């Protein structure tokens, strides 16, 4: 195991929105459809909850990964409303090739005056050619999506946590 590098994407952005709204945007199906272009999602904001997001298959193919889109899924192992959540044992199931994973998705929020610093980190200990290509592609995708999230929230959206009687705040 020595010498094995971790592949990852990590970015922090400042969003003028409350931390509870930022976290809720990662679980609200309508919010996910808007800022992350998800066609379907099942997200459960609590430990041992499901975190599954599906995207439409792309009309083009990557030379290494084939068609993009598909499903990202894992298990929520930590959830602290307005602060952070962690999804582990996550995998990406592309439309027409083998899964990539396991991975982790860590999202955290920190109050910064009237705004929130949002940190997103997705990582994997797997380091083959397909996984390396996946991380090359998701960097661009995450950058675009986080820009969409910022715009979505700063235009006054009020995402809600689904079910379970959980109320933001």
N, C-alpha and C positions, 0 to 999 in steps of 0.2 A: 504494500500500500504506500510506502514511502515514495515520494516523487510524483504522486498522482495529483494533478492540479484540479482545482475546482473551477468549473465554468459558471459564470454568473452575469446577470444584468443588475445594475444598481443605479438608482437615480433619486434625487431629492428635488422636489419642486415646492414652491410657495403658492398656496391657494387661499384666496380671500373667502373663506367659509369656515364654519365651526367644525372642529374635529369629528363630532358625531355625524355631521352631514357627509364628510369625506369618507368615513368608514362605511356609512350606510350605502354610499354609491357603489361599493364593491359587492353589495348583497341584494340590492333592489333590482328586480328583473327589468323594469322599465329604464332605470338608469344604465344598467349594463348594456341594454340594447342601444341606447343613445351614445354613450361615450366609448364603448368598447365594441360596438357593432355586433353584439351577441344576437344570434337568432333564437336562442333558448338558454335558460339557466335554471339551475336548482342550487340554491345556496342557503345554508342553514347556519346562522350566526351563533354558534355555541360549540363547546368542545364535543368532538366526535360527530360534528355536523358534516354533511356533504357539501363539497364545493365543486360544482360542475358548470362549465360554460362552453357553449357550442357556437361555432362560426360557420358560415356558409363556405362550401368548397370553392376554391379559387378556380377561375377558368384557365389559368396558366399552371405550369408545373416548374418547380425548382429542379435543377439538375441532380441534386443530392437527395432531397426529401420528397420529390413528387408533388402532388397537389397539396396546397396549404388549406387552412380552415380546420375542420374537425373539432375535437373535444379536448379540453383541459379539465382534468378532474383530480381531486385529492380529498383529504380529510382535514377539517378544521380541528386543530389540537389545542389552540389557545385563542380566546376571544375576549378582549377587554374593550367594551363599547367606548368609542371616542378616543381610544388609545392605540390599539394594535390588534392584529390577528395573524395567525400562523397556519398555513396549510402545508401538510407534509404528505409523504407518499403520493406525490402528485405525478401525473403522467400526461403527456400529450398524445392523443390518438389521432394521427393524420388520416385523411379520408381513404388512402389506398396504400399505406405502408405500415411497418411495425411501429409500435409505441416507443416513445422516448421517455425515460425516467428511470428511477424516481428522482423527483425534484422537491424543492421547498419554495414556497412563496411567502415572504414576510412583508407585511404592510404595517407601518407605524406612523403616528401623528404626534406632533409636538406643537403646542400653542406658541405663536410668534407674533405677539402684539394682536392686531386685529385679524391676523391670518393664521394659517396652519402650515407647518412644514410637513409635507407628506414624503415619506421614504418608502420606496418599493425596491425589494431585492428578490430576485428569483435565482436559484442556484441549483447545481447538480454536481455530484462527484464523478458522474459518468463523463468520459472525455473522448469518445470515438469521433470519427469523421461526421457522422450524422448529428450527434449532439453538438459538436462545435459549430456546424452549419446552422443548427436550430438557434443557438445563442447569437450568432451573427444576425440572423433575421429578426429575432424578437427584440433586439436593441432598437431597431428602427420602428417596429410595431409599437413597442412600449412608449417610445418618445412621442409618436403621433397620438397614441391613446391617452397618455397623461396630459398632453396639450388639450385634447378634447374634453377630458375630465375637468380640467381647470376652467375652461370656457363654460362648460355645462353648469358647474356649481356657481361660478361668478355671475352667471346670468340669472341667478335666483332659484335654481332648481332645489327641491326639497325631497331628496330620496328618503325612503323609509326602510327600516329593517323588516324583512318579511316574517310573518307569523310569530309564534312562540310567545306572544304577549310582550315582546321587547319593544320599548319605546326609546327613540334616540334621546340622549341626555341623561 
